[in-house]
Amino acid sequence: MVPKFYQHALAMAFAINEINRNPKILPNVTLGFHICDSYSNARLTYRTTLNLLFKRQRFVPNYECDGQKNLQAVIGGLGSKTSFLMADILGLYKIPQFTYGSLAPGESHTSQHPFFYHMVPTEDRQYMGIIRLLQHFRWIWVGMFVADDESGERFVQLMETLFSQNGICSAFLKRIPPQPNLGNLDENIITVLLKLYEPLTNQKAMACIIYGESVSIAWLRTIIFLQDPENIEYWIYRKVWITTTQIDFVLPGPQRPWDLQMFEGAIAFMIHRNVHLEFGKFVQNVKPGWNERDGFLKDFWEQAFDCEFGETVPDSEKCIGEEKLPGLPGPVFDTHLTGHSSSIYNAIYALAHALHAVYSSRSRCKTMVENPDGFLQHLQSWQLHPFLRRLSFNNSEGETVSFNEKREIGGGFDVMNVVIFPNNSFQQVKIGRVVPGALEGDEVMIDWDRIVWHRGFNEVVPISVCNEYCHPGFQKKSKEGEKFCCYDCALCPAGRIANQTDMDDCFKCPEDEYPNENKTRCLPKHVIFLSYEEPLGWGLALVALSFSLITAWVLGLLMKHKDTPIVKANNRDLTYTLLTSLLLCFLSSLLFLGRPGKLSCLLQQPAFGIIFSVAISCVLAKTITVVVAFMATKPGSNMKKWLGRRTANCIVLSCSLGQAGICSVWLGTSPPFPAFDMQSLTEEIIQLCNGGIVIMFYLILSYLGFLSLLCFTLAFLARKLPDSFNEAKFITFSMVVFCSVWVSFVPTYLSTKGKQMVAVEVFSILASSAGLLICIFAPKIYIILLRPELNTKEQLRRWKKE
């Protein structure tokens, strides 16, 4: 037997003793019990079950004779296999059977075992708790030691599915024998055990899950003993052991001298246990001879205290009977109720309350009054089921005990941290619990700061990964042929960041932010526009204002000398209009400077297009005037009627109206508006004017290009006409400059971003306007100011003769 499990028998005796002394439950009725050991053997399990039902020495199924046992219910074995073997027989007689060991989800089919009552929730409630634990500490490379049986296979299938759904990988999967016979280790068993040694020293998979029978811990400790008997290199075996509810930290008799230091800091999912102080007092009274019918006490005592009973035993090895159970280390015996013992305790009380309910429902019968024990003699065990299914009572801790529709006790599991002391005793500290019915992500509640780790980790939270984490700024890159938990780290591509450790993919920053140099975080983008405060802005503004003043001065100078031949020669009104439009051209460039607003965006392009159209129209009218004037001097020509202000005004007005029409359509359909361009530049947000329909802007430029080309063609043809103060040659030069500026503007404009794009357009406006001003009016100013002798009628007549 396993000494620690003797507590299960004591828990049963303790509970029945309490009930028999309690006048509120089954008054004047005495409950008895019988405990058998199945030795984990199917044949003995069947025989023992039949022995419980029928006469001890001779039994015939379904045949009553001299002393049929008054069996009302049975508590199954700790292992699920034993419980199912018993159910094969007990189910035939509809006898209630209580299970106090946890069952895998696929094992607890209500339809297959209709008379099972589960004192422990099914294991699936702890599975998500394990997943949340692994996720919290980011343990994604996890080893598994699983019992080599059907339950273990079912556990592996469920956990592998949960692993893949939650980004976790199994580093290895090792099978361990489900029912170890630690007293008889043959060569085959030793060979199997030694194959399990290498995973125990795996320094990557620091988190390991153990699933199996209650004594599976003993197998792992045996492996270490076979390889390292002196336990010299204990630090090699440092792990974070995660154990399931069926696992218990126990050392059977042959292993009693060993320690469990390798399991220090283990995190155990355990059945909720009662804190019953009276049980501790009850255990103190247990000693050899305390109950003559206790067939387990002698074996337990000899194994627990490593002594023997008998007259021929040497005094040094003899059991004196005065040994105390509270002095035993935890792996050998625990004086506090364990989770399994608590389940047995609750099962006894559940049966007692059900019997009491039956007793209360029949208390009016005369036979019941005369003979309170009589109802048990006539009660059939199957009659208890309706009362058990409706059962609800409060246990010693005030917790409600009742069965759901699947005949399972509700509730979750406790999460314990195992603290092992140098003297091989240990303490299980409750650090959390698995909450039944909780929302996704809240299935487990753990006080993470209370966890004590294996001393080999030096109080640092252990890491359990296939390779080092990818630092911020890097993303995972899968390795060919490896599990997805094994990967390389690749630098985030341009425009993306990874602000956490071990990210699957880098992600883009919000539109108004950009990655820093290390690609670990996003920085806010700066809003840019062509401001007056910066050198480029105030430089362009200064140039625009300077040329505006120069244009105004030229206009004033020509108006002052308006009666001179050089001013009169080429239509003064056109000259004044041209200079005024050039003045407005220079000033219109200021609309492009500063923070874009609704009004400035609305006026920028239309003002530029219309004003420039007026200027080019004036130049075109001047050119046509020169051509018509020359043709009118020929004998018999009727072109004189086209000379005069009306023709010039019509040319300027019609050409300007064409551009005004284009701008009106633009403003009427999709007017420009202030906007932010967040994509063009990496680290800056461009505040600009969104032109709406982009083709309208290029339509304006095309119209200006058409007028300029027409004007250039006519001026080029008329450049050598023998006319006084002929402006055609100067207009040709001005059109060459104008066309050169705007032809180079288009590719430059398209290849720049942000405020440089605005600066290109402003520069083009200023350059083309200055070209017209200088090429056309510089000669006139030169004559007016420096060569006034040429600005006379005589000089005009002499040039005409030439």
Phi, psi and omega in degrees: 000161175266116187306321185295330183282356174298337177299328180300318178293321179293324178297321178295313179297321180297314181295316181291324177297319178297316183294319181294335179266356183266113182289349182273346180239121179048061179298138179065017176240133181249126177267143174236173181207161178221132183242131179234152177255125181274348181056024179055037181237130185296317183296316179291328179296314178298315183296318181294323179296316177295325179294327176292329184275326188234183185302147189297311186273329183222122181226141176231116182305140177065018180233119181268131175203143178018084171097047173301132182290141181272070184275123181256326181200163181227140172259120186289183181285169179293320178277147181295326181298316179298318180297320181289325176296319178293324182294334178302326180264313184297328180296332179295331182255008177057036180276129177301133179233124180260134175252132180248359172260152182286148180242146175292155183305320182284349183269337188262057178284122181297321183290327182282332181230075186288352182245017176274140172232116187269116179276357180230137176300153179295157189295337187300338180291336180272344184296314178293332174297319177297317180298315180296324177297314179296320181293322183299316182267003178059041175272103184249358180239095195239133175268155180225129170249115190233142178298140183274071177209185183296319179298319178296320179295320178295320178298316181298316181298316180292317183289323177298322177295314179294324178301309183296328180285340186240019174070035180239148179236149173271120180289323177200160177227116181239135180267136176239148180301136184286324182236088185286140170254086189288347179274353182219084181265102178275179184296322181297316180296318180296322178298317178296318182294319182295335176291340180271358185289317184303314178300332180293337180258007179295117185271001176262314180275082182280339177259125181228137179257136176245125176228128179171210179278173186298329183259019179298332176304323182297326178299312183296320179294326178295322179300315180296320181295320181294326184268327185219075186301327183275353180056043183286318185258055184299330184294338179295330185267014179296126180213164165258101182276127177247114185251149179269176192297331184280345182282139175229147180273095190223145174236110177297175186312306182298338183259006186306322181288345183286167176247171179242031184299332180295340181261013177300135179081008180298149177249116188246131170270118188231157174295137179300133183241153179276142174265090185251105183293328182294334180295323178299320177292323180296319181294327182296339180272353182282124178203165179305130179088003182293333177211114184296338183268003178278100182279354183260342191297318184299311179297318179299313185296318181295320180284322184292320184254006176054053179217180181222151173263146176145156182285330185270359182282135177302151182300327181292339182247004185273139176281124182268346178086357180259004178296151183248131179297321180300344180274355181282146177292158184303319180296341181265315180202141181241124181280351176261147179301126173277176180297319180293318178295323177298322178294320176296316179302314179292326179296317178299317180291326177298316178296317181297318179293324177294317177296322178295323177295321177295316180299317181293324181290340182247011186294344180280346181289142183298320181297331180289324181289318182286324184223088182301329179284349187293328183293332178290330180291332182255355181282129174269139185300327181294340180287349179281338188302314178301325180284324178294321182291333178264007187293141174200121179209167178258130179278191186296338179266004181082009179274141181281130178247120178203160181256140175275190183295340177266011181058042176243145173287133178288177179111174181245214180232154174272146174252118186245148174249124185271117177251117184254132183263161183302332181277013177076002170279160181215163179229135178258110184263125179286122181244354180176192180203158173267123187265119179288142177071014180284161177293159180300129183097343180247019183295331182235134177241115185227137172274091189300329184288344182273353184290131175257125182266165173303138185297343177292346179270357177055043176061020176256138180299123183293157178246134179229085182223160180289325177213176181299149178296149171281125182287162175306140185099353180234156177233161181290144174227116188295149176262134181294131178082001180250162174294157187293345177282346177258121189205166171260171178246128180241141179297140179300139177292170183302136177086002182233157180225164170226107186265004179230166178282139171063049179273142180292319182219146170284157182228158181283149174285161172303161185301329183267016178225165180218156182289146173282181186297324181275356180059041180249343178204167181259137178250146180292137177285147176271138177278127182237150171199166182284097187268155176289337184285336183271157185304317181296321181292308182288336176294313178295320179297320179295318178297317181297316181291323179297312179293331176296317179293321179296317179297317179297321178295318178298317179299316180295322180294317180292324178292328177292324180254038185294337183268002179279153183302323185291332178280322181289332192303326187235045172067097182300321183298317177297322179297313179298318180296318179297314180295321178297316180294323176295322176300315178292328177299314178298317181289330181294336179295336179292339177295338182273350182264152180088177181292127181298134176234176182299314184289316182295321179295323181291330187263337189309291187288317177299318180297314178301313184294314184290315182296317178294326177296321178296317181296313181294325178296321177295317178297319178297317179297320177298318181296315179297324179297319179297315182295315181295321181297320179293318181291332181288341181280348180285144181300135176079007181280139178257023183278353181298332182292342179270355176279148178128176185290327186300315181297314180298316181295322179297320179296312181297315183293314183294318180292323180289323180295327177299315178291322178298325178296316179299316181294324179295318177298318180299309182293331181281332183261311183211079183292147176298152182210156179295140181207171179239127176260108184260352186260332189295319182247148184286316189250004185222151173256126181269119173268119188215181175259120177280120186281000181071249178279105186297328184297336180293323178296316180288337174291321176297314179297322180295319179296317177297321178297321178297313179297319181295317181295319178296316180295317180297319181298311181295319181293322180296321179289331185260009187292337184250013179294138183280077179234145179293141180050042182295119182272354188301317181295323179288324177296323178300313178299317182296322179290326175298315178297314183299310182294322180298318180298312187279336173291319178285340181296316188301304180295324179294318180298318182287338183265000180247162180227158173070217184289339176296326177296318178294319180298323178298316181292319178297316179299320180296320177298313182293319182293315181292322178293318179294325177299315178297315183298312186287313186293326184271320191255347179298317178299321181294316181295323179300314181291317184294319187268320189254335180231061181297339180292341178275347183266061182225164179292323180299317178295324178296318181291321180300318179294327178293320179295320178296000000 
